[in-house]
């Protein structure tokens, strides 16, 4: 089974919210209006696909992933 770790490079993130729209189970907006990860890893194939799509459309390349 595939499992990925994912995170946001805070210094690159402009909080546009594209990742939240594409992958709402994986990314959210906190009380300071900053995008954060809902968790750090997943094995769920649907979530993995949405995280990889969010990474692809991120305008600043702030989302990093690693297969573990």
ROBA-82132 format. One record per residue: residue in three letters; x, y negated, z of N, C-alpha, C, O in turn. Coordinates in steps of 0.02 Angstrom, whole numbers, plus 50000, padded with zeros to 5 digits. Atoms other than C-alpha are relative to their C-alpha. Layout:
BEGIN
ALAXYZXYZXYZXYZ...
//
This chain:
BEGIN
UNK500425005950000500005000050000500444993850000500944993450036UNK499635006250006500624982749954499824995450059499254995150080UNK500105004749946500844969950092500434993949985501014994649965UNK499595006050012501414951850074499994995450060499504994950097UNK499925005449952502054938550191499924993649960500164993249903UNK500065006450035501584920750144500044994250049499864994950108UNK499965005949958501894903450211500014993749957500094994049896UNK499995006550033501834885050168500634996250022500774995950082UNK499435004349984503394874250159499704993150015499514989449969UNK500345006149978502714859650260500284993649968499904988949954UNK499685006050029503964847150188499794998849927499834993249903UNK500215000750070503324850550011499254999149992499024996349942UNK500735000050006501464851950046499734992950002499904988950046UNK500325006650003500444836549996499275000450023498904995550016UNK500674999049972498834843650073499454998649949498934995749966UNK500505001150052497884843249908499405004650010498855003149986UNK500554995549985496834858049967499855005249947499375009049954UNK500134995150053496934868349807500035007150027499625011350008UNK499934993249972497514883649905499405001850043499195007650045UNK500584998849957496054881850026499395001849957499015006249976UNK500554998650045494814881749881500085006949969499605010849964UNK499874993750035495634896549793500025005950048499795011450031UNK499904994549953496034907049947499804998050071500224997450115UNK500235002549935494954901450094500105004950058500095002750116UNK499864995349946495294917450193500734999550023500905001950077UNK499295000249986497154913850189500264993150020500774992650055UNK499785006949985497294894850202499414996150026498834997250007UNK500525004349972496324881950301500294993150014500904992050007UNK499785006749983496414863650350499904999050075499365000350101UNK500055000849927496794859650533499704993350019499504989449976UNK500315006249975496144845450642500384993749979500104988249982UNK499605005750023497554834150578499974999349924500364995549895UNK500095000050072496984837150398500625002549962500775000349907UNK499434996750030498524847650361499815007149981499455010550018UNK500134993150021498444863850263500455004650041501055003450048UNK499624995049963498974878750367499805007049977499285007949945UNK500154993150015499034897550345499525002650053499605001350112UNK500454996949952497594907050425500355005750036500205007150094UNK499584994749972498824921250455500645000149959500714996049913UNK499355000050035500564925750393500105005749952500555005549910UNK499924994450047500324942250303499335003349989498865002550028UNK500614996350015498994953050222500155006149958500655006449922UNK499984993950041498734970150146499405000349954499365004749910UNK500625000050039497044965850069500154997849929500394992349917UNK499835001350070497204966649880499664993749973499974989949937UNK500365006050022495884953249849500334993750027500414988849991UNK499665005749970496754941349969500694999049967500884993349954UNK499355000650032498454945149891499934996649932500324992149915UNK500115003150065497774940749719499844992650006500094988649966UNK500185007049992497024924449781500594995950025500674990150006UNK499405003549977498634919749873500484998849943500764993349936UNK499555000750057499664922849717499744994849950500134991249919UNK500295005250043498454912149615500104993150031500274988449996UNK499895006449966498554898249745500724997849993500864991949982UNK499295001650008500444899249736500144997449929500534992749920UNK499905002050071500364897749546499754992949986500074989249949UNK500295006650014499264882149548500244994550048500094988750036UNK499765005149953500104873349695500434994949963500944996849933UNK499645005050039500704856849620500724998750023501124996049985UNK499335001349976502254855949729500415006350013500995005950034UNK499644993849988502734874249742500125001450074500625004450093UNK499914999549927502474873849931499845006850029499995008250087UNK500184993449975501814891649945500535005049981500715005749923UNK499504994750012503094905449964499715006750021499345007250070UNK500244993349985502734924049962500585004949996501085003749962UNK499504994750002503744939649993499655006650012499275007350060UNK500294993449990503224957649971500395003650055501005003750054UNK499674996649944503574967450130499745007150007499955010850052
//
